[in-house]
């Protein structure tokens, strides 16, 4: 099984669904707090974006562009 296939299977199986739980909010809050210090609006490249959890923690007016990439098509489809 390739690395991409493994990630795909993990997303299909729900292995990464926990990232949407409240207990994970501090992780994304820390990233959002860091990004608040950046000159806005900014463009963001989210490598390993999964199903875009980070985007839920960012104000849309902060961004002039967003590109998320991930190996798992299932995550991107979400």
C-alpha positions as CSV (number, residue, x, y, z in Angstrom):
1,X,0.0,0.0,0.0
2,X,1.4,3.4,-1.0
3,X,1.5,6.3,1.4
4,X,-1.3,8.1,-0.4
5,X,-3.4,4.9,-0.3
6,X,-2.8,4.6,3.5
7,X,-3.9,8.2,4.1
8,X,-6.9,7.7,1.8
9,X,-7.9,4.6,3.8
10,X,-7.5,6.4,7.1
11,X,-9.8,9.2,6.0
12,X,-12.3,6.8,4.7
13,X,-12.3,4.9,8.0
14,X,-12.8,8.1,10.0
15,X,-9.4,7.9,11.7
16,X,-9.0,11.7,11.5
17,X,-12.5,12.7,12.5
18,X,-11.3,13.5,16.0
19,X,-9.7,16.7,14.6
20,X,-13.2,18.3,14.6
21,X,-13.6,17.7,18.3
22,X,-13.6,20.5,20.8
23,X,-10.4,19.1,22.5
24,X,-8.5,19.9,19.3
25,X,-9.6,23.6,19.2
26,X,-6.4,24.8,21.0
27,X,-4.2,23.3,18.3
28,X,-6.0,25.4,15.6
29,X,-6.5,28.4,17.9
30,X,-2.7,28.6,18.3
31,X,-2.3,28.6,14.5
32,X,-5.0,31.2,14.1
33,X,-3.5,33.4,16.8
34,X,-0.2,33.2,15.0
35,X,-1.8,34.1,11.7
36,X,-3.6,37.1,13.3
37,X,-0.1,38.7,13.6
38,X,0.4,38.5,9.9
39,X,-0.2,41.3,7.5
40,X,-3.8,40.8,6.2
41,X,-5.2,39.8,4.0
42,X,-2.7,37.0,3.3
43,X,-2.6,34.0,1.1
44,X,-2.3,30.6,2.8
45,X,-0.9,27.3,1.5
46,X,-2.1,24.5,3.8
47,X,0.0,21.4,3.1
48,X,-1.7,18.4,4.6
49,X,-4.9,20.2,4.9
50,X,-7.0,17.1,5.4
51,X,-10.7,18.1,5.2
52,X,-10.0,21.8,6.0
53,X,-10.4,22.0,9.8
54,X,-8.0,25.0,9.9
55,X,-10.4,27.0,7.7
56,X,-13.1,26.7,10.4
57,X,-10.8,28.7,12.7
58,X,-9.9,31.5,10.3
59,X,-12.0,34.6,9.5
60,X,-12.6,34.7,5.8
61,X,-11.8,38.4,5.6
62,X,-8.2,37.6,6.7
63,X,-7.5,35.6,3.5
64,X,-6.9,36.8,0.0
65,X,-6.4,33.2,-1.1
66,X,-6.3,29.7,0.2
67,X,-4.9,26.5,-1.3
68,X,-5.1,23.2,0.5
69,X,-3.3,20.1,-0.6
70,X,-3.6,16.6,0.8
71,X,-2.8,13.1,-0.3
72,X,-6.3,11.8,0.6
73,X,-8.9,12.7,-2.0
74,X,-11.6,11.7,0.5
75,X,-10.4,14.5,2.8
76,X,-10.4,17.0,0.0
77,X,-13.8,16.0,-1.2
78,X,-15.2,16.8,2.3
